[in-house]
């Protein structure tokens, strides 16, 4: 525990202990905090999957006001908070994870964190992607799709093709963190989380991940360039979202690049609506 005035930053040895304290605050904006909650809950379910994670809350006399979670080699994920608790969190992260590469969180808080980090490190942070979180509780026109084909779970027979798609997805999405595309696909198939839209053959893919108490995140949405424009990705996301809502999830979320207005409009037609903007910064 590191004392500040009037903020107190507390680090936790386990994700379970972190969630006991942080979850009530995070659940007040579950959609906005879906990544932070999903990462923490994933570590809680499988502690051995993350080596020396950083898990911290910032509190004052009113209770928890900010949170941060980091797993190397990925970015620190932070919650929304005022400038003072974000600065306190930055000071603690600088002590605990001085080699931190980046931060992601609600745009204003990410801006404040990067500014505080710059004062501590002397390094000028560089803006990365600006993203938008979208949420749905109900699919528009469930069961309807203008695209030919159907949704099905990906199988080992699809693995080689989907690994190529995953590699292309990582490149197009400009994901800077190291991603073993083949392993992601293999794990997605084994865990039943990766799906394809099939029109005589696989034409699009999507996955679900990041389970929180009330929902899941839809990600890894990809259609090869040569067959885009036929509605395959929309149909795939619509069907997978409908499936996940039907299995008891109250919400589904997904992220879009703010610069890609067309994808936001596509998902809006399905029933997804904007919730919060997110910014990423590189700190090295």
N, C-alpha and C positions, 0 to 999 in steps of 0.2 A: 504494500500500500504506500502510495506517495501522496503526501499532504500538500495541498496548495490552498491559497486563500482566494475565494471561498470554496474552491473545487477540490474534490478528492478523487484521484484515479486509482482504481483497484484492478489488479491483475488476478487471473484465475488459473488454477492448475488444471482444471478440466472444463470441457464444454458443458457438462451437466451442471456444474456449479455456476458457470457463467449464465446459462439459461435460466436457472432458478431466480437470479437477480434481474437479468436484463429482459427476459421475455415479456413480462407485463407491459413494459414501456414500448418494446418493439411491436407488439401486437396491436397497439393503438393505430399503427399505420402499416399493417401487414403487407400490403402490396408494395409500398415503397421500400420496406425492409425485407423483401422476399429473399434477396441474395444473401444478406447477412444471416437471416434466420436459417436458410437452407444450408449454408456452410456450417454454422454452429451445430445444427441438428445432425448433419452428416458426420461431424467429428464425434458428437455424443454417441451416435450409434456405432461408430467404428473408430475408437480412439487411436488405434495403431496406424490408421491411414494418414495421419498428419504428425510430423515430427516437430515438437516444440512450437505448437501454435501460439500466437499472441491473442489473448482474449481479455478484453478490458472494458470496464464501465467508468464513466465519469459521473459523480454525484455531488449534490449539495444538500442543503437542509430540506429540500422538497423531494428528494429521491434521485433516481437515475435520470440523467438528462442527455447522455450521449454514450455511444458504444463503438467499439472497433474490434475487428477480427482479421487476423492475417495468417495465411499459410504460405510458406515459401514454395515455389518462386513467384506466387501470384501477388496481385495488388492488395493492399490493405482495403478492407471494406468498412465504411463508416456510416453512421446514422445521421439524420438531420439534427442540428443543434445550433444554438447561438454561438457567436464567435469565441466567447471566453472558454466554454467547455471544449470546443474544438482545439483551441490553442493549448489547453492543458493536455488534451489527448496527444497532440503533436509532440509536445515536450517529452511525454512518457514513451511514445513510440521511438523517438529519436534516441532515447537511452536504451530501450529494449531491442530495437531492430534498426540499428544505424545504417544497415545496408539496404534498407527498403527501396524498391524500384519504383513503386507507384501507389496511387490511391484512387479509389472510386467511391462515389456516394452522391447524394442529392447535390445538385449543382452548387448552390451557395456554400454548403458545408465543405465540399471538395475544394472550392476556390479558397475558402478561409484556411483549410488545412495546408494547402500548397503554399500559401503566403507565409504561414507560421513556420513551415518546414524550411522555406527559403531563408528566413531570418536565422534559423538554427544552423543550417548547413552551408550557407553561402552559395548554394547552387540555385540557378533560376529554373523552376519547374517548367515543363513543356506540356501544353494541353494535348490530350489525345482525342478519343472519340467523345462526342456528345450524343447521349442516348435518351430514349424516352420509354418509360415503362407504361404498358397498356394492360388493362384488366378486363375480364368478362365474367359475368355470373350466369349468362344465358346466351346461347348461340342464336343468331338471327336465322330463321328458317331452318331449324334442325333437320338433318337428314337430307337436305337439298344440296345438290352440286351440279353445276353446269359442265363440269369436266367428266369425261368418260373414265371409268375405272372404279377402284375400291381401295379402302385402307386394309392393310394386313400387317402383322408383326414381321419385322425383318428376321431372316433366318441365316444360318451359317452359309447357305448357298449364295446369299447376297453379299457376303462379307468383303470379298475382293472389290466388287463394284462400289460399294458404299465407302470403303476406305479411300478410293480415288475421289469420290464426291466430297468426303470429309476434308481431304487435303485441299481441294479446290475451295471449299467453304472457308477454311481457316485463312487462306490467302486472300479471298475476296473481302472477308470481314476484317482484315487487317489486325488480327489478334496477335499481339506482340509476345505474349507468354508462350513458352514451349508447349506444343500440343502434339502428343503421339496419336495421330488420327486413326491409325489401324487399331490401337489399343482402345480408344474411345468407342469405336464401332464394335469391337469384340465385346467389350463390357456392356454396351447398350443392348446388344443381341442377347447375351447371357442373362441379363437382368430384366429382359422383357420391356425395355424402355424405348427402343428404337423401332420406328415404323416406316413403311414405304407406302406410297400411293402407286398402285399397279394398274396399268392400262395395256394389257397383254404382257408387259414387262415393267419393271420398276422405272418410274419416271420422276419421282420426287421422294424426299424423306423428311421426317421430323421426329423429335424425341421429347420426352418429358423428363424433368429432373427437379432438384431443389425442393423436395417436399417440405412444406411448412405445416403447422397445425390445421390450416384450413384450405390449402391449395397446393398447386404445382406450377412450375414454370415450363413453358413450351420453348424449345430451342432447337438448334441444329437443323433449321429449315433450309432446304436446298433443292434446287432443280437445275440440271445442266443447262447451260446457256442456249444450246441448240434447240431445246424444246420448251423454252420459256414462252409465256404469253398465251398458254392454253388453259390456264386456271388450275394447273396441277398442284402448285404449292398452296393456293387458297383452299382447295378441296382437302388436301392432306391436313392442314392445320385445323380446318373446320371439323373434320371427322375425329381427329385426335382430341381436340378440345371437348367435343361433345361426349366422347368416350370417358374422358377424365371427370367431367362434371357428373356424368351418369354413374360413376363409381364412388360418388360421395364427396368429391372435392367441391367446396363452396365457390372457389375462384380458380381461374387460370390466368397466368401472366405471361407476357413476352416482351422482349426489348426490340426496338427499332433504332436505326441510325437516324438522327434528326435530319441529316442531309438527304436521306432517302424518303422523300414525301410519298412516293408511289406505294411503298410497302405499308406505310401507315394507313393509307386510304384503303388498301386491300384488306387489312385486318379490321378496319372500322366497319367494312361491309359485312364481316362475319359477326361482329358484335363486340369487338374490343374498343375500349375508350381510354384516352390518355389519363395517366394518374400523376406522374412525376417525371421531371427531367433529371438526368444523371450525367455527371462529368467525370472523365478520367484524366489523371495527370501522371506524367513520368517525372520522377524525382531525382534522376541521375543523369 
